[in-house]
């Protein structure tokens, strides 16, 4: 007789179970995200630091201003190219559209280092464009000098983000009621007026959502700015890197990181608010517009432009990697096990490949269960707050994360100095939000009564998970695993700060080789970038086949 | 000790909502109880509490006298057929039915035999290898029934099992379902909001209102004497008028004088039953006078809708007089009247 005892309500029990599922991820975030961020905050307030040097001269103010400025311009330019693409994706149905969508999304999933190297292969002094121009016009000097200019940064940023912006906008555009434009036409508005006065204002929210996301990515852009911008263009992210690794002014780096965090979390918050406004249930798609000659030409022009813009830098990378002085050769690939510099701190590229694959597998091994459990917990809790918390690492740039690790995990209670575990942990932090998102998206569509039906047939919660949840959500888990693998393979910023020279990853090795003179090193960098491109693109196509695309919200 | 299921004073709260407010229910061995009530009255919640999918905030769930409140759903040995069926989409018909048998640890040959028998029982012989996609609504319903029956539950619960089907199919299937339930020799609780389905399938009705079971009885008894206005109206007995009873038991209403009905004098709410009522020529006791508003042809019957001073009344009639037009004055003789009480058993007064 337990009449007196207050029985737990089932809602409470459900909550407790959900929290238990979330617990590992929350614990992981507390130790490996909150703790380092706390360390950064404390570092920025130490005596020699912080805000002192920042206010002494205008250098850092200019860097902050430049960071925001280039992110804004990048977002603007991205929208200019994304709107026509969104128009095509939203308003027309045609054969190969899914393939086109997948193709133009490839740049977004490529590691920054690959994109950066691809642009050097396209536009650099020994790049495809200069090579062609020199050959045709018989020039001694490369005529196109885009590397180490602002334009190189902006072009790479647009290349990176245009598909993301186009997809976000096209989803809303496809749901617009075509009759509104018809109504405008009936009221005497020409096509241009109807677009400017009706369509564009209605798409305001998704356009701003896309812009805020691109702004966020470009604000913390690291590899592109570092490699394509050269020394004269510094953003907050590259400044943190320089202050940490070359000037050893950790308090200054920490302060810059705080400034950057405020900006990124602000952008994330704005983006989340805009996405909430954009989110409309139902997947109503408008009918394809009727094909006229004019429309055919317009669509053909837009499709071929975006396809060329997407493919050319990637092909240029692959082409340069097999380009030798005397025609095409696989020399660079053959020499991947050759440590040309014969230096202690250099390793053969093949070692970097091995390291990267090991880190990626370990990251997958940690991030997949953490993210999957967190997704189950958040979905069962029906809490957007829980989901937001799991997504928090997305607001912390790689370099900031690396800095946080350097200054907090260098002493007890957690002394991880020089441990490869730090790399796996950092990669897991970056990958877990993607795993959680991907799995949660599919879990939300799973009818909870299926689990209950299994329970009524005698299946314990664990049994029900194995018999119901696993077979019905394995696709998203597989996609999440591939995501984690690909993200780990490409992670650059955090790894650059925390990985020991003895165990470089592919992106680190590429970066080092880029900084070395000599055709052999550059060839090896190109070869490794090509391999990395192939691996991540393959991973992306696997995910795409599994149909769990969640780029709409990161 | 009570055989079968006994639910005692079960309370259930979810946040601010007080969904079950002391619900009692019994279902004896071999008996089918129809849990009937308007939507939102807590029928499904009561099933889920009995199933163990929800935990009551107070009260007891007993089975064969044993308190099962602490036993998790998957060990209670109860079967539940879900609304919309909740069939496992990644399994074929056979695997769905087999699911519970695997949990029992039966060997393959025995399971195969049982699955085959069950599919025969529900009229799906030879459907074992089919995927769910190709199945009609009725076929899915049968799979769900076979799946719930497979592990030989000691109690079967059905939550609006025919709810998603169209009317013709429902009337056909409810008879089949009744046959199957008759042969089970276990208690069954059948949730529905449809009184005809409940009458067709149940040995006993349990009528729910706002989280309580307010009336229990066999269908004939409950329909024959609904006792309360809520039950009467819910069962479609809506000819209810207010009146005053005199010392002889005669009840004066605006629609006429009726009775006698035993009881103390005073205000009373009266149900005019329609069984045996007929159109008559002259006024008198137990005669309603009004204007014909509509004649609704119902196949075998004609429903006369008439406006009286006491309100609108309806009388289904085997033979409506010929030549009766809308707007004509008409008198209908009522053969039986019943005084209604409030749910607490007090006479209604207003």
Interface residues (C-beta under 8 A of the other chain):
Chain A: X3 X7 X8 X9 X10 X11 X13 X447 X449 X450 X452 X453 X454 X455 X456 X457 X458 X459 X460 X461 X463 X464 X467 X468 X471 X472
Chain B: X13 X14 X15 X51 X52 X53 X54 X55 X56 X57 X58 X72 X73 X74 X75 X77 X78 X79 X80 X82 X84 X86 X87 X88 X89 X90 X99 X100 X103 X104 X147 X148 X150 X151
